[in-house]
Amino acid sequence: MSRKPNLNPNEFGILNQRGFLPAPSPIKNSMEAHNELRVATPGARAALDWIDELVLNLPKLIMAGKARTMIKKALDQILFYNMDYHLQNLILNVQSHNILAYLMRSFSFLGHALVWEDPENPMDHIHAGLAVPWHAVAQRLGRPPVLSYASYALDNWRMIEEGSIEIGNIAILQNFLGGIDEDWFILVHVEIEAEAGTIPRSIAQALKCIARKDAIGLYANLCDIAKAEKQMYETLLRMPEHCDPHLYYTRVRPWIHGWINPALPNGMVYEGVEEYEGKPQKFRGETGAQSSIIPLLDAFLEIEHADNKLTSYLLEMRDYMPPKHRKFIEEVERLVREGLSVKKFIRDDALLSHSLQSCYHWLELFRNKHLEYAATYIQRQSQQSKSNPSEVGTGGTPFMPYLKEHLEDTKKARKEDPKV
């Protein structure tokens, strides 16, 4: 292995100090992408107008119990006028990641509204007018056609005015029902991503410092990582301020389940998608486990998980991440595996050991608080329906044992520090 790793976050779509948040910021609708969509055919623009109208009014349609009806009606019109053909051509040819992310967000919210508007009778098929373009844009983005963390949080905010990406200066672009609890739940995640914005670059620099045996540089980067983790933790503590556990469970959570759900035992059929050959697909729902931050920290800090269902689940969650982000995690894992181990490098250096311990400390606190929230916001809630079970997460797993194991693995890694 080269002793001079050239791990440049920019090459993985990790720009400036935003970490895994997009730069430039997400777009709200097709009108904001006017200049880039000038080449769109009239048919494609008409389809985009339909989509914009639907997603803009989605909370009102859901409240009226008309979301499923009106979405189906619009999709029928899109097919009738062959607007789907023009929309698919646009998806195949557009080069802007921001436009693709906007389309993925819109299709995902419409798809989940279709399925979960009536949780006692969820739809087990997606209308071809939505399924085909949803699959097409998902293919371009390298993710499954289902609502994932990237569309729910990373690509679902706007700045209120120029300044920091933080609660008080950001607003959510798309909701299901709307309201402060739903907004706050997503906003906290966006701010956590912003607080973690320096971590990928700090890790890349730390690995270079290990390669050239630069203890001073490594110490500075470890301190920066610990500082970012502390800020992440402090933001996570704010979740209860405006997100009530009961309201989260009954008004926010039901919409983000995927197709691995007791109410959908056979999965989901995507009508008209040739690749699936009419066979039901089982995709997991939106979950924080699809964020790249914690897996990246695990990779650098060498927090190992036992070879069991948990490990398989964590690896599966990477399929729902933007491909460049998961590739960055894999590169960090490779470099650590091939010799750039922070644990081995610090040896008996007390100062480095202290800074590494800070990294473990704040990650441990973050995971412990997340575990507490999982118990409060989900496990202790009374089960409302078959589709919203309190014993499994929106990713379709028994989340409490998994989260406890995450925490224990972090504690174990901390204790393996040579100076402990």
RAWO-V267005 format. One record per run of one state. SS is the DSSP state (@ for helix, = for strand, . for the rest). FROM is the first residue (numbers start at 1). TO is the last residue. Records with the same first field share a line. If there is no record, write none. Layout:
BEGIN
SS=FROM-TO + FROM-TO
END
This chain:
BEGIN
.=1-8 + 13-29 + 34-34 + 38-41 + 57-57 + 64-66 + 81-82 + 94-96 + 117-118 + 122-124 + 127-127 + 142-148 + 155-156 + 160-169 + 173-179 + 212-214 + 237-238 + 242-244 + 256-260 + 262-263 + 265-267 + 271-273 + 277-280 + 282-287 + 291-291 + 302-308 + 321-322 + 338-341 + 347-349 + 380-385 + 389-398 + 416-420
@=9-12 + 30-33 + 35-37 + 42-56 + 58-63 + 67-80 + 83-93 + 97-116 + 119-121 + 128-141 + 149-154 + 180-211 + 215-236 + 239-241 + 245-255 + 274-276 + 288-290 + 292-301 + 309-320 + 323-337 + 342-346 + 350-379 + 386-388 + 399-415
==125-126 + 157-159 + 170-172 + 261-261 + 264-264 + 268-270 + 281-281
END
